[in-house]
Amino acid sequence: MMGIKRFFSFLGEVRAEVDKVTWASRQEVVITTIVVFAIALVASLFFALVDTGWYRVIHAIIGR
């Protein structure tokens, strides 16, 4: 029976900690998501250009 009391005590502590959390607003989440997608898009375009450039350099050296 002692285990059950400890379990419910733990759940109460978890609830108290969750109540202390400062959650992001919907607007903050949307803006952050847009920024992440934009950075991912820019990074993917950059690496695609670098990859294409190295591909052409290597093939120019190899002569294929």
N, C-alpha and C positions, 0 to 999 in steps of 0.2 A: 504493500500500500504506500510505502514511502516514495516509491518511484513515480506513482501517479501524481502525488502532491508536487514533487520536483518538476514533473513535466508541465503541469499547469502553471507553476510558478515561472518556469522558463517561457511559456507562451505569453504570460503577462509582461515579462521583461521585454520580449520581442515586440509586443504591441507598443510598449512605452517608447522603445527606440524608434520604431517606424513613425510614431507621432512626431518625433523630433526632426524627421527628414524634411528638407526644403525641396519641394518638387518644382521642376521647371514648368513655366507656363506653356500653353499651347503655341503661342507666338514664338517663344524661344526655341522650342523643339522644331518648328517649321523652318525658322531662319537657319538654325544649325544644320538641319538636314540639307537645305539648299546649298549651303556653303560646302558641306562635305561632298555632295555630288559635283559641284562646280570644280573643286580641287581635284577630285578623281578624274573628271573629264579632261582637265588641263594636263594632268600628269600622264594620262593614257595617250593623249595626242603627242606630248613631248617624247615619250618613250617610243611611240610608233615612228616618229620622224627620225630619232636617233637610230633605231633599228634599221630603218630603210637606208639611212646614210651609210651605216657600217656594212650593210649588205652590198651596196653598190661599190664601196671602197674595196672590200674583200674580193668581190667578183672582178673588179678592174685589175687587181693585183694578180689573181689566179689566172685570169684571161678566159673565163668561160662565158 
